[in-house]
Amino acid sequence: MKLYLTSSPTGSYRGGEPEDFKGFNPANGMVERLKEDWPACARCLVIAADPDAFMGNDEMRFYFEKVIRETGLPISGLELCDGRNGEETAGRIQEYDMIILGGGHVPTQNAFFHRIGLAERMKGFQGIVMGISAGSMNCAETVYAQPELPGESVSSTYQRYLKGLALTRCNVLPHYQAVKDDILDGKRLMEDITYPDSMGHTFYAIPDGSYILQRDGTPVVCGEAYLIAEGKIRRIMENEDKRICT
């Protein structure tokens, strides 16, 4: 499996400026590496984060087919997996060459993945998997579901650790450049919520344009990245590659 754990592979989250590229973001060599891994004419699948958001999911499928083609990656088509066909499509997961795990609300997507038995069905998959934001977070063996919606950080029932797809041991925190100063439930998202949650855990905070590539079982950070562990943060990467231990 070639696993791309991205924050946003197509542009800047909350960004207002138009991008100077079409297709996937070429920053930090991602397009170059995708072309190395891409088969002659890939059969692709995008799996939604919210299985019941049918209109938005249809728009997402159309958008990512456009992105793939604009990148110059040959495909035979891009299918969608959501609440309308989840179990049936998951049962054919090994037929695809490339799978996109869409972005959205981590617990909602995690519950959908469990409902369709995705972790078990993806065992032995040999193609390309691209996680986007929540999709990257849910690739971990144990997922850190960083509180996101109002009320989640103060809820006694909100589960911050979930069972994931177990494709990697890396816990990704996406969109770092956009969310690092966010306030949730009257608390600082990073300093008051995420840093304390990192006691006994390791999180990799990456801005849009950075990603983690795992080809041989060893994850490689590509681009700017920060390590959050034991209540502290430090920059581990700027704009180059570095192998990381998990």
N, C-alpha and C positions, 0 to 999 in steps of 0.2 A: 504494500500500500504506500502511496505517496500522499502524505497528509499535510495540507496547508492550513494552518491555524491563523486566520486573519482577523483584523479589527474591522476595517472596511476596505475591501479590495477594489472599490470603484470610485472612491472620492472621499471627501472629508465629512464626517458626521457633524451635523449642525453648521457645516461650512456654507457661506453665502457666495463665495467667489466661484466662477466657472472654472472647471478643470482644463488643463492644457493638453489633455490626452483623450483618446477614445478607447473604449473597451476597459480591460483591467488596468489598474495602476501599474506602470512599469517600474516604479520606485523600488530600489533595493533588489533589482534583478528578478522580480516575480514573474513577469511575462516571459523572460528568457528561460527561466526554469520550467515554467508550465509548458513551453514549446518543446523542451527536452523530454518531458514526461508524457506528452500528448500522443495518443494513438492516431492512426491514419484518418479515421472518421468516427469520432466518439459518439456513443449513445449516452446521453446525459439525463440526469434526474435532479430536480430541486425538491427538497423536503421542507415543507413550511414549518414555521414556529407555532403559529396559531392554526390548528386544523379546521376551525370553523369560520375563518375570515376569508370566505370564498372569493369575493371580488378582489381584495388585496392580493391574495395568492395568485390569481390569474394574471394580475398586472405584474407581479414579481416574476412569474415564469416568462412572460413576454419580454420583460426588461433584461433578464439574464441571458435569454437567447440572443438578444441584440448585442449585449456586451461581449459574449463569447465570439460571435461572428465579427464584430468590429475589432477584436483582438487578433483576428486572423487564424483562429483555431477551428479546424474543420469538424463539423458535427452532423450527425444524421437527424438530429432533433433533440429537443429538450422537453421532457415530460415533467409533470407535477404530481407530487404526493401530498395529499392533505386529508381532511376528514371524509371526503367523498370516495376515496379509493385506498385509504391507508393500508389496511391489512393485505389487500390483494397486491398492491404495488410493492410493499415490503417483502412479500413472498417471492418476488422476482428480482430482488436487489442485486444478485450476482450477475444478472444479464447486462448491467450497465458498466460503462467504462469510467464515468465521472459522476460524482455525487456532490451536490451543493447542499449544505445544511444552513438554512436561512437564518437571518437575525430576527430578534424579537424578545419576548419575555422568557427568561430562562426556565422558571418552573413550569410554565405552560407548555413549552416545547419539550421539556424533560418528560412530562406526563404523557404527551403524545408519543414520544419515542418508546416509552414503556408499553403503552397500549398496543402498539403495532409490533412489539418484540424486536425492535431494530438492532439492539446490541447483539443478540444471538444471531440474527440473520446476516449481520455484517462480518461475522467471523470468517477469516480467510479471504476477504475481499482484496483483490490485487490491483484495483484501479486507483484513480485519483479521488481524494476526498478533500473538499474545501469547506472549512467552517467559516461562517461569517458572524462575528459578534457572539450572540447567544449560541449559535451553532458551534463555534470554537470552544466556548465554555463547557458545553455539554459533551464534548469529546473526551473529557477527562475521566479517569477512573472514579475519583470522588470529586464531584462538581461543587465549587464554591458559588452559590447563587447569591452574589452580592445584592443586598437590598436595592430596589430600584423605584418601586411605586410608593406613594404616600402611605404610611402606616406599616409598611413591611419591617422597618428597622425596629419598631417598638412592639410588634406583635409577638405574643407568647407562643403562637402556633406556627409562625412562618419558619420554614425549614431552610437553613442556610447551607446545609451540606446534603447533597443528593447523589444517588448512584447514577453514574453516567455511562457512556458508550464504551469506556475503557480502551479507547484507541491511543491514549497517551496519558502520561502522569502529569503533564503540564497543566496548571490552572492559569488560564489567560484572563486578564482583565482588559477589555477593549476600550477604545476611544479615550485613552488616558488624557490626551491633550484637551478634550472637551469636557470631561467630567471631574477632573481633579479638584476643581473648586466648587463643586456642587454642594448644595445644602439639602438634606432630606430629613424630614420630621424634626426640624430645628437643630440638626447635627451636621457637622462636616462629614461628607460621604467618606473621604479617605481617612482623615486623622482620627475621627471619633467612631467610625464604624469599621472600616476595612482594616486599618492598622491593628486594632485590638483583635479582630478576627484572624489575623495572621499568626497569632501565637500557636506554635506547633505546626504551621503550614507555610507553604511557599507559593506566592502568586507572581505572575509575570505581567506587569502592566505595559501595554504597548499602545502607541498612538496609531492613528490611521496612516497607512502606508508601510507600517512594519508588519512582520508576520513571523511565525515559527514554522520551519519546514522539517518534517520528519520523514526521511526516506528509508533509512536502514534501521529504524528503531531508536536512533539517536537524534534528538531534536536539536536544531540549529536556529539560533535567533538571527533574523535578517532585518537590520535596521535598528532604530532607537528603541531601547527597552529599559525597564526598571524592575528591580527585584524587591518585592515586599515580603518580609519575613520577620518573625519575632518582634512585631510592633514597629519596625523601622523600614525605610525605603532607601535604596541606593541605585544610581544609574549604572547599568552593566554594559550598555551598548550605545554607540552613536550610529553611524551609518556604515557598518561593516558586519561581517559574519563572525559568530563566535559559538562554539559548541557549549551547551549547557548540561548540567547534571540534573537529573530528576530523582 
